[in-house]
Amino acid sequence: MADALFGRRSPSLTVRELLGFSERVSLQTPASDVAQLFERLPDLVGAIVVDDSANAVGEIVGVVSRAAFLERLSHPFALELFMKRPISQMIEVIDLEPQIVPSDCGVHEAAGAALHRSANRVFDPVLVVDPTGGVKLLDVHTLLLAQSRLLELANATIREAKEAAESASVAKSRFLANMSHEIRTPLTAILGFAENLLDPGASERERRDAVGTILRNGEHLLEILNDILDLSKIEAGKLAIEQIVVSPARLAADVVAIMSVRAEAKGVSLTIGYATAIPETIVTDPTRLRQILINLIGNAIKFTERGGVDLQIAFDQSQGEPKLRFDVIDTGMGMTADQLARLFEAFSQADASTARRFGGTGLGLAISRRLARFLGGEVTVVSNVGRGSTFSLTIATGPLAGVPLVESPLDLESARQTDQVDLGALRIDARILLVEDSPDSQRLIAAFLRKIGAEVDVAESGREAIDKALALQHSPAPYDVVLMDIQMACLDGYEATRIPRSEGFNQPVIALTANAMSGDREACLAAGCDDYAVKPIKRGQLARQIRALVARANPATAARDQGAAHAEECDGPARLSGDRIVSEPAAEAPLIDARIALSRAGDDRDLAREVIEIAIPLFSEWLAGIEQAFDDGDWPTVRRLAHTLKTSADNVGAKAARSAAFRLEQLAAVRDELQARDAFAEVQRAVRRLLPALSQLVSEIAGDR
């Protein structure tokens, strides 16, 4: 009878949830009718006795139990004496003071109260009363059965808790043993080679090798610590997930640029391709998406001895909710079904030999799968021994209303790099204040604006911008529009806009920033900007924005520039042939994409040469500034200089340097010192390789004249 109550495990079970009886008889009911009631309902343990007299209609008098009633009728002559008489004449069988418990009473408490009655009443029914006045009789056997089942469940819970604790203890021991091995191995190498550095007889080559080994093992230790911290945040439910508008093509290209160095060192190819058109932008957490892709591609490179790794990206709408799919396909060793079964367990790898041969904690895939689920997707794998594996990551795209699909994305830099504009058709008659602290960006943007007819003044800082804007505010020829760089030293673009606005400056302001994150546009508008343009600047788009704002403030200028409207048709990104970016191990990856450098300069070779000549010494200055900022613990300066270096690297088509600086900028924003130091070392390596290539490009451009 109580079995159905135990489909769920509830130690707080109350008597309200137990099966009871609500049959009633009055004091005037003949005993024969009561006997027939018990005969008709064999499970009935008793009946509630009420007084139906005129002055006490329905008042509960007590309880008559089946046992007491039948026992009384079994006495000699009782049947003849009482059967036709009202039950009130058998008053001794009516329990006038029944055990009463509230309906919210717990089973254990009610059972305890029932068992503490006198021996001759211990099995009498219990009267359960709810707050609304409802009553029912509860069989003590049902109550005791419920208590017994609860005790069984409690014991089962204790057993499960014990087993879980024992399992946790085993997992903890395995974790500590694994971590001990993973941490002690690189530490042994670091300490050993550090001692070698102290040897005065060591050659220069031996010293360089020792430093390289220390760096590699230090990086490995950093990866272990980062994985442990990420897993602990996930387990504690404290991992913050952002929702930001991001270009998946550009993010994927950044990841491939970062991982291509590792692929080249391993001697395998790394390619990226697109199986379908994909959304130009999606809403997700770019940091976590990048983390997953780096982990999946890094694993593929690690376990691939020959051949290559291919990242294929596709847009999938087959399941209703739109998803973006990233397939990481390798030609590595592959895995068996048994190995696949435990692949996503924390601290687990395919087998012990894998850990010995390739290292690693086995945390990466467990973290990646959990992160993918946070992003509305999943990580799955198919594999064939000796033929390779395919790891598939899916993520939710977020809302896509109004987002175009890109047929052959490449990376966004390639998609944007040929910003062809008809300068003869785009004419702007306006006086512009360009606020930009990067000399090469000053040169690029000012040269373009002057070519299309604008008069351009340049301010190199936020303070200078305020002084110039306010000085001409009430003159006969004020600035028609201000182009305000947001990331500047000392006084950023937000303050450089707010201050003149507070003093009455009312000319249009367009924010220029390399940040395209969610909320950046809103922050610019809140500071007083009228519009927002993302770097690298699309010249035709910027010209249209300027023209629109100038026209709004000066209708006469709008009529004069109306003939340039058709220039909008000339400003789309050029379609480049092919849809793959390949990093081949046989040849050094190009440090500079000359096409991008020329495109940023509007195919003006002299301007491109000037911009590169300006940038070359600045790269070294920025590196020195970042290093000093690290020593001073000045994170805002690290972030700002990394941002400036990233912009200049983009201006000259230096993809690797741009990607490295972008990573440093992000890490500086969250003040992750260990990873930021590592990223800075990557920036230094990229810039050291870049500078000779830039000098060579300058010579080539000069020689082509």
FIBA-479027 format. One record per residue (C-alpha): residue in three letters; x, y, z. Coordinates in steps of 0.05 Angstrom, whole numbers, m for minus. Example, Ala and Ser with C-alpha at 12.3 -4.5 7.8 and 13.67 -1.06 7.14 Angstrom:
2
ALA|246|m90|156
SER|273|m21|143
This chain:
705
MET|0|0|0
ALA|57|48|16
ASP|102|22|m40
ALA|77|73|m91
LEU|101|129|m47
PHE|174|110|m55
GLY|185|124|m129
ARG|221|185|m103
ARG|270|188|m46
SER|244|238|6
PRO|267|235|78
SER|215|290|92
LEU|155|245|76
THR|93|267|117
VAL|31|229|138
ARG|m10|271|89
GLU|21|230|33
LEU|2|162|63
LEU|m62|126|44
GLY|m118|135|96
PHE|m193|123|106
SER|m248|174|115
GLU|m310|129|126
ARG|m357|156|181
VAL|m411|126|225
SER|m456|161|275
LEU|m471|144|347
GLN|m540|123|324
THR|m515|75|269
PRO|m537|3|285
ALA|m479|m44|300
SER|m503|m89|243
ASP|m490|m32|194
VAL|m420|m22|222
ALA|m407|m96|215
GLN|m431|m95|142
LEU|m384|m35|129
PHE|m324|m74|154
GLU|m346|m135|114
ARG|m353|m94|50
LEU|m285|m60|59
PRO|m236|m113|82
ASP|m178|m63|85
LEU|m216|m14|128
VAL|m181|m8|195
GLY|m233|34|229
ALA|m287|87|222
ILE|m294|158|248
VAL|m352|164|297
VAL|m393|229|295
ASP|m451|256|336
ASP|m511|271|292
SER|m556|297|347
ALA|m590|363|336
ASN|m543|402|380
ALA|m478|371|354
VAL|m487|355|280
GLY|m425|321|251
GLU|m381|331|313
ILE|m327|278|317
VAL|m334|236|379
GLY|m278|186|369
VAL|m256|126|329
VAL|m281|54|326
SER|m228|6|302
ARG|m243|m58|265
ALA|m203|m98|316
ALA|m239|m70|377
PHE|m308|m75|345
LEU|m301|m148|322
GLU|m268|m168|387
ARG|m328|m141|426
LEU|m378|m178|382
SER|m341|m243|394
HIS|m362|m243|467
PRO|m419|m291|487
PHE|m488|m265|470
ALA|m458|m200|441
LEU|m487|m212|373
GLU|m557|m222|400
LEU|m549|m164|449
PHE|m518|m109|406
MET|m527|m125|331
LYS|m593|m87|324
ARG|m576|m32|374
PRO|m541|34|358
ILE|m465|34|366
SER|m471|84|423
GLN|m490|25|467
MET|m421|m5|452
ILE|m387|57|478
GLU|m329|16|506
VAL|m305|0|435
ILE|m303|73|415
ASP|m236|106|426
LEU|m258|173|454
GLU|m187|200|456
PRO|m154|176|391
GLN|m82|191|373
ILE|m86|256|333
VAL|m29|281|289
PRO|m27|341|241
SER|m23|325|167
ASP|46|357|160
CYS|75|312|214
GLY|134|271|190
VAL|129|196|184
HIS|184|183|235
GLU|152|230|286
ALA|82|201|277
ALA|107|129|283
GLY|144|146|346
ALA|82|177|377
ALA|39|117|358
LEU|88|67|387
HIS|91|104|454
ARG|17|90|468
SER|m4|37|518
ALA|5|m35|495
ASN|m70|m47|485
ARG|m76|13|439
VAL|m10|12|401
PHE|m41|m14|337
ASP|m104|30|339
PRO|m113|75|279
VAL|m85|145|282
LEU|m129|205|265
VAL|m96|254|216
VAL|m123|325|215
ASP|m105|377|162
PRO|m110|453|171
THR|m174|457|130
GLY|m211|411|178
GLY|m206|348|137
VAL|m193|283|175
LYS|m174|212|156
LEU|m155|148|193
LEU|m85|121|183
ASP|m68|48|195
VAL|m9|42|241
HIS|17|m16|198
THR|20|31|138
LEU|55|83|182
LEU|107|32|205
LEU|117|6|135
ALA|130|76|111
GLN|180|87|167
SER|215|21|149
ARG|221|41|76
LEU|248|109|95
LEU|301|75|138
GLU|319|30|80
LEU|326|91|35
ALA|368|127|87
ASN|414|67|91
ALA|418|65|15
THR|435|139|14
ILE|489|127|66
ARG|517|70|24
GLU|517|114|m38
ALA|550|171|m1
LYS|603|123|25
GLU|615|95|m45
ALA|618|166|m73
ALA|668|186|m19
GLU|710|125|m33
SER|707|140|m108
ALA|725|212|m95
SER|783|189|m53
VAL|808|144|m109
ALA|798|201|m159
LYS|836|248|m113
SER|893|199|m106
ARG|895|188|m181
PHE|893|264|m192
LEU|949|277|m143
ALA|991|221|m173
ASN|978|248|m243
MET|992|320|m224
SER|1054|300|m186
HIS|1080|266|m248
GLU|1059|322|m295
ILE|1088|378|m252
ARG|1152|342|m229
THR|1172|322|m300
PRO|1178|394|m328
LEU|1205|419|m261
THR|1260|367|m264
ALA|1279|392|m333
ILE|1276|465|m311
LEU|1319|454|m249
GLY|1368|409|m286
PHE|1379|457|m344
ALA|1381|517|m297
GLU|1440|482|m262
ASN|1472|473|m331
LEU|1468|548|m341
LEU|1510|557|m278
ASP|1566|515|m309
PRO|1620|566|m329
GLY|1646|516|m380
ALA|1580|511|m419
SER|1584|534|m491
GLU|1538|588|m519
ARG|1500|536|m558
GLU|1490|494|m495
ARG|1465|555|m458
ARG|1415|571|m514
ASP|1390|500|m514
ALA|1383|501|m438
VAL|1343|566|m441
GLY|1298|538|m496
THR|1285|475|m455
ILE|1269|516|m393
LEU|1220|559|m433
ARG|1185|499|m464
ASN|1177|464|m397
GLY|1154|529|m364
GLU|1101|537|m418
HIS|1079|465|m405
LEU|1072|480|m330
LEU|1031|541|m347
GLU|984|500|m389
ILE|974|451|m332
LEU|958|506|m283
ASN|910|540|m331
ASP|873|474|m343
ILE|866|461|m269
LEU|841|531|m255
ASP|790|527|m312
LEU|765|459|m288
SER|758|484|m217
LYS|718|545|m241
ILE|672|499|m281
GLU|662|451|m223
ALA|647|510|m176
GLY|598|540|m226
LYS|637|605|m227
LEU|660|605|m299
ALA|634|669|m331
ILE|609|662|m403
GLU|602|725|m446
GLN|555|737|m504
ILE|592|780|m554
VAL|584|795|m629
VAL|644|763|m663
SER|667|744|m732
PRO|677|668|m734
ALA|719|672|m797
ARG|768|722|m766
LEU|771|683|m700
ALA|785|618|m736
ALA|839|653|m778
ASP|871|680|m714
VAL|873|610|m684
VAL|903|580|m747
ALA|956|635|m748
ILE|974|620|m675
MET|976|544|m685
SER|1012|546|m751
VAL|1079|556|m715
ARG|1067|492|m676
ALA|1047|455|m739
GLU|1109|478|m776
ALA|1153|456|m718
LYS|1121|387|m720
GLY|1128|383|m796
VAL|1053|376|m812
SER|1007|420|m853
LEU|951|462|m822
THR|894|484|m868
ILE|827|518|m860
GLY|767|513|m906
TYR|693|527|m909
ALA|643|472|m928
THR|585|522|m932
ALA|571|596|m929
ILE|574|619|m857
PRO|545|679|m819
GLU|589|741|m821
THR|580|748|m746
ILE|552|706|m689
VAL|539|718|m615
THR|582|676|m570
ASP|641|678|m522
PRO|702|688|m566
THR|752|673|m511
ARG|722|605|m496
LEU|711|589|m570
ARG|783|605|m584
GLN|804|562|m524
ILE|766|502|m550
LEU|793|509|m621
ILE|864|517|m597
ASN|857|455|m554
LEU|826|412|m609
ILE|876|435|m662
GLY|934|429|m613
ASN|915|357|m597
ALA|908|341|m671
ILE|978|368|m684
LYS|1006|332|m624
PHE|981|264|m646
THR|995|272|m720
GLU|1064|248|m742
ARG|1055|257|m817
GLY|1004|288|m863
GLY|965|346|m834
VAL|907|377|m796
ASP|847|409|m831
LEU|797|456|m798
GLN|731|455|m836
ILE|676|504|m818
ALA|602|497|m836
PHE|535|529|m820
ASP|483|477|m797
GLN|409|492|m794
SER|385|419|m799
GLN|366|413|m725
GLY|322|475|m721
GLU|367|519|m679
PRO|424|546|m722
LYS|493|520|m704
LEU|563|532|m728
ARG|604|469|m737
PHE|680|464|m733
ASP|710|397|m756
VAL|783|386|m737
ILE|806|330|m782
ASP|875|298|m773
THR|914|241|m805
GLY|942|218|m738
MET|943|151|m701
GLY|868|146|m688
MET|835|112|m629
THR|799|48|m611
ALA|728|45|m585
ASP|753|32|m514
GLN|799|92|m518
LEU|742|136|m544
ALA|697|114|m486
ARG|741|149|m434
LEU|769|205|m477
PHE|728|261|m446
GLU|740|240|m373
ALA|782|289|m333
PHE|854|267|m323
SER|845|212|m375
GLN|881|200|m440
ALA|875|144|m491
ASP|921|100|m451
ALA|982|103|m405
SER|1031|100|m464
THR|998|162|m493
ALA|1012|201|m430
ARG|1084|176|m427
ARG|1097|192|m501
PHE|1061|258|m510
GLY|1050|285|m439
GLY|990|324|m416
THR|940|320|m360
GLY|882|295|m400
LEU|841|356|m377
GLY|837|392|m444
LEU|782|352|m477
ALA|741|348|m413
ILE|744|423|m407
SER|730|433|m481
ARG|667|391|m479
ARG|640|428|m418
LEU|656|496|m450
ALA|622|474|m514
ARG|559|458|m474
PHE|562|527|m442
LEU|563|555|m513
GLY|501|516|m532
GLY|536|460|m569
GLU|577|397|m560
VAL|644|364|m576
THR|641|295|m609
VAL|692|251|m642
VAL|697|195|m693
SER|763|158|m702
ASN|795|100|m739
VAL|859|68|m714
GLY|916|85|m761
ARG|873|132|m804
GLY|862|192|m759
SER|806|227|m721
THR|754|280|m731
PHE|735|323|m671
SER|671|362|m684
LEU|653|424|m645
THR|584|455|m651
ILE|562|521|m619
ALA|499|561|m620
THR|503|622|m665
GLY|455|666|m627
PRO|405|710|m664
LEU|421|718|m738
ALA|367|768|m760
GLY|398|813|m812
VAL|466|778|m811
PRO|490|761|m882
LEU|520|695|m901
VAL|591|698|m930
GLU|603|650|m987
SER|679|645|m985
PRO|700|676|m919
LEU|775|661|m918
ASP|795|703|m858
LEU|764|771|m850
GLU|829|805|m866
SER|831|772|m934
ALA|757|788|m944
ARG|769|861|m927
GLN|838|871|m954
THR|820|897|m1023
ASP|778|957|m1002
GLN|773|985|m1072
VAL|742|1054|m1074
ASP|729|1100|m1133
LEU|764|1162|m1107
GLY|739|1203|m1166
ALA|667|1190|m1146
LEU|676|1196|m1070
ARG|683|1270|m1056
ILE|676|1303|m988
ASP|680|1378|m978
ALA|691|1381|m903
ARG|741|1402|m850
ILE|760|1342|m808
LEU|798|1334|m743
LEU|832|1266|m741
VAL|850|1245|m670
GLU|898|1186|m674
ASP|960|1170|m633
SER|989|1118|m681
PRO|1033|1154|m733
ASP|1023|1102|m787
SER|947|1103|m778
GLN|950|1179|m780
ARG|986|1176|m846
LEU|938|1125|m877
ILE|872|1156|m856
ALA|893|1228|m869
ALA|921|1212|m938
PHE|855|1178|m958
LEU|812|1235|m932
ARG|854|1288|m968
LYS|850|1249|m1033
ILE|774|1253|m1031
GLY|774|1328|m1019
ALA|773|1336|m944
GLU|815|1386|m905
VAL|848|1346|m849
ASP|880|1368|m784
VAL|914|1316|m739
ALA|914|1313|m663
GLU|961|1262|m632
SER|929|1259|m563
GLY|862|1268|m529
ARG|884|1333|m496
GLU|907|1363|m562
ALA|841|1342|m593
ILE|801|1379|m540
ASP|843|1442|m548
LYS|836|1442|m624
ALA|762|1426|m625
LEU|743|1479|m574
ALA|789|1532|m605
LEU|750|1529|m671
GLN|681|1515|m643
HIS|656|1586|m651
SER|701|1606|m709
PRO|674|1618|m780
ALA|704|1551|m801
PRO|695|1499|m745
TYR|709|1425|m757
ASP|653|1391|m794
VAL|668|1325|m761
VAL|718|1294|m712
LEU|746|1224|m721
MET|763|1202|m650
ASP|810|1143|m635
ILE|785|1110|m572
GLN|848|1075|m548
MET|899|1130|m531
ALA|949|1142|m476
CYS|935|1190|m418
LEU|866|1212|m441
ASP|826|1162|m480
GLY|775|1176|m534
TYR|716|1170|m487
GLU|740|1227|m442
ALA|766|1267|m502
THR|694|1266|m527
ARG|658|1278|m461
ILE|699|1339|m440
PRO|686|1382|m503
ARG|613|1359|m503
SER|606|1386|m432
GLU|634|1453|m456
GLY|585|1460|m514
PHE|620|1426|m572
ASN|565|1401|m616
GLN|598|1380|m681
PRO|592|1306|m703
VAL|642|1256|m674
ILE|657|1187|m703
ALA|692|1137|m657
LEU|750|1097|m688
THR|767|1033|m652
ALA|793|963|m665
ASN|744|935|m613
ALA|681|905|m643
MET|656|873|m579
SER|585|875|m552
GLY|574|941|m517
ASP|632|979|m549
ARG|586|1018|m596
GLU|539|1034|m539
ALA|598|1059|m496
CYS|620|1105|m553
LEU|551|1133|m563
ALA|542|1142|m488
ALA|606|1183|m486
GLY|577|1231|m538
CYS|599|1201|m604
ASP|550|1204|m662
ASP|575|1142|m699
TYR|624|1085|m695
ALA|675|1056|m744
VAL|716|993|m734
LYS|789|986|m752
PRO|818|967|m800
ILE|779|1024|m831
LYS|737|1009|m893
ARG|749|1073|m931
GLY|685|1074|m971
GLN|644|1060|m908
LEU|680|1115|m869
ALA|669|1164|m926
ARG|594|1149|m926
GLN|591|1158|m850
ILE|626|1225|m854
ARG|583|1248|m912
ALA|519|1229|m875
LEU|538|1266|m812
VAL|562|1328|m850
ALA|498|1327|m891
ARG|456|1324|m829
ALA|491|1385|m801
ASN|497|1422|m869
PRO|444|1405|m921
ALA|480|1447|m973
THR|540|1401|m969
ALA|494|1342|m977
ALA|467|1369|m1043
ARG|538|1383|m1068
ASP|561|1312|m1052
GLN|498|1277|m1078
GLY|534|1256|m1142
ALA|580|1211|m1102
ALA|524|1166|m1078
HIS|539|1112|m1129
ALA|607|1101|m1095
GLU|572|1056|m1046
GLU|568|1004|m1100
CYS|644|1003|m1106
ASP|659|990|m1033
GLY|644|916|m1023
PRO|699|868|m1004
ALA|730|837|m1066
ARG|719|763|m1075
LEU|785|727|m1075
SER|793|660|m1110
GLY|799|598|m1067
ASP|774|585|m997
ARG|834|557|m960
ILE|892|584|m920
VAL|949|535|m919
SER|1009|533|m873
GLU|1057|484|m906
PRO|1114|455|m866
ALA|1162|456|m924
ALA|1164|532|m930
GLU|1165|589|m879
ALA|1097|621|m870
PRO|1097|692|m900
LEU|1109|745|m848
ILE|1075|800|m888
ASP|1017|800|m936
ALA|1038|855|m984
ARG|968|856|m1014
ILE|939|878|m947
ALA|994|931|m938
LEU|979|960|m1006
SER|904|956|m997
ARG|907|994|m932
ALA|943|1049|m970
GLY|892|1049|m1026
ASP|943|1016|m1073
ASP|986|1077|m1066
ARG|1056|1047|m1065
ASP|1090|1110|m1041
LEU|1040|1116|m984
ALA|1049|1043|m966
ARG|1124|1052|m964
GLU|1118|1114|m919
VAL|1072|1078|m871
ILE|1119|1018|m865
GLU|1179|1064|m855
ILE|1141|1100|m799
ALA|1122|1034|m767
ILE|1190|1000|m766
PRO|1222|1039|m709
LEU|1156|1043|m671
PHE|1151|968|m664
SER|1215|967|m624
GLU|1192|1026|m581
TRP|1126|992|m566
LEU|1161|927|m546
ALA|1205|965|m498
GLY|1145|1002|m471
ILE|1107|938|m459
GLU|1166|906|m424
GLN|1173|966|m378
ALA|1098|966|m364
PHE|1103|893|m344
ASP|1159|910|m295
ASP|1117|967|m267
GLY|1054|925|m263
ASP|1020|977|m308
TRP|966|934|m341
PRO|929|991|m376
THR|994|1010|m412
VAL|1008|937|m431
ARG|938|933|m461
ARG|942|1000|m496
LEU|1010|987|m528
ALA|989|917|m548
HIS|927|947|m581
THR|970|999|m617
LEU|1020|947|m640
LYS|962|903|m665
THR|934|961|m706
SER|1001|977|m738
ALA|1014|904|m753
ASP|947|901|m787
ASN|964|964|m827
VAL|1026|931|m856
GLY|994|862|m867
ALA|1033|827|m812
LYS|984|772|m793
ALA|1026|733|m743
ALA|1046|796|m705
ARG|975|821|m706
SER|948|755|m678
ALA|1001|753|m623
ALA|988|825|m603
PHE|913|813|m603
ARG|922|755|m554
LEU|967|798|m510
GLU|915|853|m510
GLN|861|805|m487
LEU|903|775|m432
ALA|924|843|m407
ALA|851|862|m402
VAL|840|806|m351
ARG|909|815|m320
ASP|930|743|m329
GLU|1004|753|m316
LEU|1029|683|m331
GLN|994|677|m398
ALA|1006|750|m415
ARG|1081|741|m405
ASP|1078|681|m451
ALA|1039|721|m503
PHE|1089|778|m499
ALA|1145|730|m514
GLU|1105|708|m575
VAL|1097|782|m596
GLN|1172|793|m588
ARG|1188|733|m632
ALA|1138|755|m685
VAL|1165|827|m686
ARG|1238|804|m689
ARG|1221|763|m751
LEU|1178|819|m779
LEU|1226|877|m779
PRO|1275|850|m831
ALA|1217|830|m875
LEU|1188|901|m870
SER|1255|931|m890
GLN|1258|883|m949
LEU|1188|903|m970
VAL|1206|977|m967
SER|1266|962|m1013
GLU|1222|923|m1061
ILE|1170|978|m1065
ALA|1224|1031|m1076
GLY|1257|988|m1130
ASP|1191|980|m1167
ARG|1184|1055|m1178
